[in-house]
Amino acid sequence: MNIHEYQAKAVLKEFGVPVSRGVAVLKASDAGAAAKELGGPLWVVKSQIHAGGRGKGKFKEAEAGEKGGVRLAKSVKEVESFVAQMLGKTLVTAQTGPAGKQVNRIYLEEGANIAKEFYLSLLVDRSTSRVAFVVSTEGGMEIEEVAHHASDKIVTFSVDPVTGALPHHGRIVAKTLGLAGDLADQAEALTARLYAAFVAKDMAMLEINPLIVSAEGRLKCLDAKISFDANALYRHPEILALRDETEEDPKEIEASKHDLSYVALDGAIGCMVNGAGLAMATMDIIKLYGAEPANFLDVGGGATKDKVSAAFKIITADPQVKGILVNIFGGIMKCDVIAEGVIAAVKEVGLEVPLVVRLEGTNVDIGKKIIADSRLNVISADDLDDAAQKIVNAVGKA
């Protein structure tokens, strides 16, 4: 689960992490009061969406201006103008895709005198099963660009969960960033606090870009992006309360209500599969035959008829879906349950696109008979390769 920048900074502030003062603005009429509360003389007006590259982004609407999703204002009047231009408009960045995201919240933050910019992030390193730090002197740039053009300027290290963050980890950060004296001490304290926040809140990723040294000689997190492990949210109702569903795909929200693993993609072939590995293989083979999957959807090993029916409805609700592939290998999951769920959903919502069904495993003969007896317009497949070719061909002819 992702949260907005202003929410991320509030979480970090609980752990003593240095961040700038700021106020969230949800209505344009509140912008002036928020600016006066911060006091100026320089304000940063930041669009709040779950995507990076906001500063370089462009609004679709002409009335939003040409200055991007992060702007510097030098007066209360300019703050009010920028907020009015940006709220409710659609911001397109390199991470949103061409559709962009609507800006429903603005974060108004006090300006900072920046002397240096750095990059610092924490994430779960699955190769070591530890929390890893990624540190670079190239702040303000996307870390992917740095890795591509100047990989020698990136330093990574992991932290032993038994010991947690120790002073020498902070010294690695300080050395990497070329900090000495008081700034090195600040880096050591910051390293410990960020690690404590990461572990305590079950974060999956914490990115500070940029981490700055101010003209006053203080380290400060000028931006913050946090994502949380969805499997641990039951332990953190205070984090779950920060969820902004307007930033999420409605289909993914509906899927989460039924405990389905669903991710929307850009293709035309909807997939319903049991098991993450089989789902990945199904998407791969669809691509192999020249088409693109419209989603990743794993109904799980213990799906019920109602759960399968809900999954099918989510797929058919996607207007870009031009065909559907149901690929089930029944182990714990029984093929007859899948068949009953698909038929129930089709009878309720109808079937306007080609549907290919490949069943194998537990109760496969019963499942195939249920589908055959339903007299639905279903294309049967013998194996995964056959199924992929049939759905790609069917969509191509539709």
N, C-alpha and C positions, 0 to 999 in steps of 0.2 A: 504494500500500500504506500502510495506517495502522499506527501503533504506539501503545502505551499511554503515559500521562502519565509514569510513572516511567522508561520507556525513553527518551522524548523528552528528559527532563531529563538523563539520563546522556549522551546525544549532545551536548546543548548544553554540558554541563560540560566536555567535551573541548576546546571552543573558548573556555573562560574565561568563559562566560556565568554570571552569579550566580543560583544556585538554592538552595532550602532543602535541608537534610539530610533524608534519608528512607530508609526501608527497605521493600522489597516483601515482603508477607506472603501466602503461598500456602496456609498451613494455620492454622486458628484456634489451635492449640496453640503456635504460634510468636509469637503477638501479644504476650504478656507480655515475652518476651526482647527483642523488637524495640523495645517501648516503653522498656524500661530502658536499651537501648543509646542511644536518642536522648536520654533524660534528662529530658524534660519541662521545666517543669510543665504545658505545654499541648501536646496532640497533635492533628493533623488526620487523621481516618480517611477515606480516599477510595476509593470503589468504582472499579475500573478496568474500563471498558468502552469500546468505540469509538463513543461518542456524547456529545454535549454535553448540558448541562442536568442534570447529575447531582445537583447540590445541591437542585434543585427537584423531582427525580424522586420517584416513589413505588414502594415494593416491592409486588409482588402478594401476598406472604405476610404474614399478620397478625403472625407472630412476629418479623418483621424490624423492627417498630416504625414510627413515623410521622415520623422525622426526616430522611428523604431519603438520598441516596447519598453525601453528604459531611457529616461530623459532627465536632464539637469535643469532645474528651475531656479531662477535668481530672485523671484518675488512671489508673494502670496498670490497675486493675480495670475502669474504664469503657472503656478501650481494648479489653480482652479481651472485654467484653460486646458492644460495637459490632461488632467483627470477627466474633464468633460469630453475631450476628444477620444480618450482611450476606453473608457468604460462602455461595455456593451458591444464593442467592435471586435472584429475577428483578426487575430494576430497569426501570421504565417511565419514559421521559423524552419530551420533545417530539420528540426526534430518533430514538428507537427504534421508534416506532409502538406500537400497543396490545399487541403480542406481547412487547415488552421484550427485555432481554438478561440472561443469567445472569451473576452476578458471580463470577468464578473467581479474581480477584486483588484484593488490597487494597494501597494505598500508604499507609503510615504516615509522616507527615511532621511535623517540628517546627513548633510554632505560630509565628506572626509578629505583631509589633506593627505594624499597618497605619495609616499616616498618610494616604495617598492611593492611589487605584486608577486605573490607566490601561488603555487597549487599544492593542496593537501587533501587527501581523501583516505577513508577507511572502508574496507569491504571484506567480505568473507572469501578467503582463498581456499577453494575446495581442494586444491592439490595438497595443501598442508593441514587442512581442517583447523585453520587458525584465522584470527583477524589480522589483516595485512594493512600496512600503511603504504601509500603511494605519495611521494614527495617530489616536487620539481620547482626550480627557480622560474619556470615559464608560466607565471600566473596570468589569468585573463584569457589564455588560449584554451581551446578544446584539447583535452589530454590525448585524444586520438591523433591530432595533428602533430603534437609534440613527439609522440611515440613514432610517428612516421618520418618526421624530418630531423628530430634531435633526440633520439632515444637515450643517448648518453647523459642527457639532462634529467632523467627520471631515476629515482632511487626507490626501491621497494624493500620492505622488511616485514616479517611477521612477529607476532607477540605470543609467547607461550601462555596458554590460558591458565596454567597452574600459578604462574607468578604475576600475570597481568602486566600492565605497562610499568616499566622500571625507569630510573633516571637515565640509564644509558640509551634508552629509546629516544628520549627527549634530546639527548646530545647528538644522536644520529640526525634528527630533524634539523637541529640548529646548524650542524656542520654542513649538511646538504644545502641549506639556504644561505650559508655564509654569515650566520649570526654569531655575535660574540657579546660578552659582558652581560648587561641586563637583558638584552634581547634574547640571548641564549637561555637565560633563566626563565623568561616568559615562554619560550618555545618548549622548554621542559615541562612547565606547568600546564600549558595548553595540550600537549601530547597526552598527559595523564588524564586530563578532564575529558577530552574527546573520546578516549578509549573507555572511560567510565560510563559516559553517556551511551556509547555504541552498545556496550554489553548490557547495561541496565534496562535499556528500552528495546532490546532485541532488534536492532537495526540490521538491514541487509546492505545498505550503502550510505555513507556520509561523505559528501563532497563539499569542500570549501574552495571556491574559485571565484574571485581571488581571496587569498589570505594576504593582508597588507601589513606593511610597516608604515605607520602614520608619520607625518612630519614631526609629531611630538614624541616619536620614539616608542610607540606602543603597537603591539601586535593586535590585529582585529580581524574578525571574520566578516568580510564585506558581503559575501553571498553564502548561502547554505542550501544544499539540496539533500533531503533525507528520504530514503525508502525503508520500509519496515517489513520484517518477515511476517507474511500473512498468517502463517501457522501459529504464531505466538501472540496474535492480537487478543486472544481471550484473556491473556494475562495483563493487558493494558487497555482497559476501557477508556482511560483518559486520552490515549492515542487514537483509538477507534472513533472517538467523538470528533476528531479533526477531519475525518473523511469527507471529501467534497465529491459527491456523486456526479455533479455536473461536468467533472473532468474525466469521467469514465465512460466507456462505451455502454449504452443501455443494455445491450445483449450480454455483456460480461457481468453487469449488475444482476440481471435476471438469472444468469447461470449460477452465480454465487449463492443465490437463494435456495437452489436445489443441490448445492454441494457438487457442482459440475466443474471440471477443469476446462475452461474455455478461454481462448484468445482469438479475437477477431483479426483477420488478415485481409489482403487486398484482392484475392483471386475470385474465381467464379464457381468453384466446386466445393460445396459444403461437405464436411467429413464428420461422421459419427463413429467413433472407434472405442474399444475398451482396452486400456493400457497405454501409458505414455509412450513406450517404445514402439508399439505397433502404430500408434497415431503418427509418430515421427516418420516411420517407414512408409505409411500411407501417403503422407504429404510428399515425401521424396519421390515416390514412384509416379505420383500425379505430375510432378514437375518433369520427371524423366520423359513422360509421354507428351510434353509440350504445353501443359496447362498449369494453372496456379490454384492452390487451395484457398478457400475463403475463410477457413478457420482451423484452429486446433481444438478438438473437443474429445476429451476422455471421460466417458461415462463411469469409469471405475469398474472394479471387479464385482461389486455387490449391488449393482444397480437394480432398482425395482421397475415395474411396468410404468409407474407414474414418472419416475426419473427419466426413463428413456423417452417417454412421450414429451416431457418438458424440453429435453434436448432437441428433439426433432422440431418442435415449435420454434425454438430459438433460431435454428438453422433456416427454416422456411421464412422467418420474419425478416431475414436479410435480403433486401431487394437486389443485391448484386449476385446472389446465388442463382446460377443457371442450371445446376445439376447437383445431385446428392449421392454420395457414396457412403453406404453403411458397411463397415468392415469389422466383423466380430469373430474373435476366436474364443469360444466358450470353454473356460476352465471353471472357475468359481461362477463367472457370469454364464447364464444359460441362454442358449440361442432362442428358445421358445419365449423367454421373457422379452428379449429384444424384439422379436417378431410381433408380439402382442402390443408392445409399446409403440412401435412404428405404425401399426395398423390403427390403433386408437387415435394417434395424432393425425394421421392422414384423413381419417373419417371426420375429425373435428375441424381441421384447417384446410383440407383439400390438398391436391397434389398437382401443381402446374408446371413442374420441371421434371426431367428424367431422373429416375431413382434406380441405382444399381445396388443390390444387396449381396454381399458375400458372407455366408455363415459357415463356421466350421467348429467342431468340438462338441461339448455337452449338449445333448438334445437337439443336434443339428437337423435330424430328419423331421422331428416334430416342428421345429421352427420353419423349415422349408415348406412343410405341409400347411402350416397356418397361413403363410404368405400366399401360397398357391390357391388355397381355398377362399382367400379374401377377394380374389379376382381383381386385385389392384394392378395398375399398369406398372409392374416392377420388372426390371431386368435382372435376372439371376446370373451370378458369376461363380465359377468353380474355385478360383484362387485369387490371390491379390493381384498378380500380374494381369489376369483376365479381367478382373474388376476395374482396374485402372484404365485399361485400354477401352473398355466398354463405356465408361462414364465420360472419358475424354472425347470419344467419337460421338456419343450421344449429344454432348453439349455443342460440339462442332457443327452438328446437323440441325440443332434446334433453332 
